[in-house]
Amino acid sequence: MERAAVLAAGLNVALKLVAVYVAPYPADLDCPAATKEHLTSRLTELRERSTLPSSVELVVARDRSEGLRQVLPPGSTVLLGSRRRWWRTPEERLARALTHQGHRVSLIHFE
C-alpha cells in the first residue's frame, strides 16, 4: 500500500482493492461464507493502512483474468504485487493477460 501511495502522489486517484475467488468448474459460482469473510477482512485491513480513498470488492469467477475483467473499466491502471522468483509467477502471467486486454499494469516485486 505504501508503494501505491507513492505512485499516486499528486494524482486524483481512488484505489479499488479486488480479490478474485476462483470457483472450481464442477462447483456453483459461489464463494463459501468463511472464505468470503476472510478475504473481505484482509482487503479491509489493507484499505485501512492506506491514506488514499479506496473501496473493497470481492469477485467470484472461474479464473482471475475473467474476474478482473468484470470490475476493471477499459484502460485501467493495475498494480500487482509478486514475490521475485526465477520462474514466471501467476501474477506475472496475469499482468501479461491484463496488458493484452488493454490495461496499464505495474508489477511490483517484493521479498
C-alpha positions as CSV (number, residue, x, y, z in Angstrom):
1,M,0.0,0.0,0.0
2,E,2.9,2.3,0.7
3,R,4.1,1.9,-2.9
4,A,0.7,2.6,-4.3
5,A,0.6,5.8,-2.2
6,V,4.0,6.8,-3.6
7,L,3.0,6.1,-7.2
8,A,-0.3,8.0,-6.7
9,A,1.3,11.1,-5.1
10,G,-0.1,14.2,-6.6
11,L,-2.8,12.4,-8.6
12,N,-6.5,12.3,-8.1
13,V,-6.9,8.6,-7.7
14,A,-9.2,6.2,-5.9
15,L,-8.0,2.6,-5.3
16,K,-10.1,-0.4,-5.8
17,L,-8.8,-3.4,-3.9
18,V,-10.1,-6.5,-5.6
19,A,-9.9,-10.1,-4.5
20,V,-10.9,-12.8,-7.0
21,Y,-12.2,-16.1,-5.6
22,V,-11.7,-18.7,-8.3
23,A,-14.6,-21.2,-8.1
24,P,-13.7,-24.7,-9.4
25,Y,-15.7,-25.8,-12.5
26,P,-17.9,-28.5,-11.0
27,A,-19.0,-26.3,-8.2
28,D,-21.6,-23.5,-8.3
29,L,-20.3,-20.0,-9.0
30,D,-20.3,-19.0,-5.3
31,C,-17.8,-18.2,-2.6
32,P,-18.1,-20.1,0.8
33,A,-19.1,-17.8,3.6
34,A,-15.9,-18.3,5.7
35,T,-13.7,-17.6,2.6
36,K,-15.7,-14.5,1.7
37,E,-15.4,-13.2,5.3
38,H,-11.7,-13.9,5.4
39,L,-10.9,-12.2,2.0
40,T,-13.1,-9.2,2.8
41,S,-11.4,-8.7,6.2
42,R,-7.9,-8.9,4.6
43,L,-8.9,-6.3,2.0
44,T,-10.4,-4.1,4.7
45,E,-7.1,-4.3,6.7
46,L,-5.2,-3.2,3.6
47,R,-7.6,-0.4,2.9
48,E,-7.3,0.9,6.5
49,R,-3.5,1.1,6.1
50,S,-3.8,3.3,3.1
51,T,-4.1,7.1,3.1
52,L,-5.8,7.1,-0.3
53,P,-9.5,6.8,-0.9
54,S,-10.3,3.2,-1.6
55,S,-13.0,0.6,-1.9
56,V,-13.1,-3.2,-1.4
57,E,-14.6,-5.7,-3.8
58,L,-14.8,-9.5,-3.9
59,V,-15.4,-11.1,-7.2
60,V,-16.3,-14.8,-7.8
61,A,-15.2,-16.1,-11.2
62,R,-13.8,-19.2,-13.0
63,D,-10.3,-17.6,-13.4
64,R,-8.6,-14.4,-12.2
65,S,-8.4,-12.7,-15.5
66,E,-12.2,-13.1,-16.1
67,G,-12.9,-11.9,-12.6
68,L,-10.8,-8.7,-13.0
69,R,-12.4,-8.1,-16.4
70,Q,-15.8,-7.9,-14.6
71,V,-14.7,-5.0,-12.3
72,L,-12.0,-3.1,-14.3
73,P,-13.1,-0.4,-16.7
74,P,-11.2,-0.5,-20.1
75,G,-7.7,1.1,-19.9
76,S,-7.4,0.8,-16.1
77,T,-4.1,1.1,-14.3
78,V,-3.4,-2.0,-12.3
79,L,-0.8,-2.6,-9.6
80,L,0.1,-6.2,-8.9
81,G,2.4,-7.5,-6.2
82,S,4.5,-10.6,-6.7
83,R,7.4,-12.3,-5.0
84,R,10.6,-12.3,-7.0
85,R,11.2,-15.8,-8.5
86,W,13.3,-17.1,-11.3
87,W,10.3,-18.8,-12.8
88,R,7.2,-16.9,-14.1
89,T,4.7,-16.4,-11.3
90,P,0.9,-16.5,-11.6
91,E,0.9,-12.7,-11.0
92,E,3.3,-12.2,-14.0
93,R,1.1,-14.3,-16.2
94,L,-1.9,-12.2,-15.0
95,A,-0.1,-9.0,-15.7
96,R,0.6,-10.2,-19.2
97,A,-3.0,-11.1,-19.8
98,L,-4.3,-7.8,-18.5
99,T,-1.8,-5.9,-20.7
100,H,-3.1,-7.8,-23.7
101,Q,-6.6,-6.7,-22.7
102,G,-5.5,-3.0,-22.9
103,H,-4.8,-2.2,-19.2
104,R,-1.7,-0.5,-17.9
105,V,-0.1,-2.9,-15.5
106,S,2.7,-2.3,-13.0
107,L,4.2,-5.4,-11.4
108,I,5.8,-4.7,-8.0
109,H,8.2,-7.3,-6.8
110,F,8.8,-7.7,-3.1
111,E,10.7,-10.1,-0.8
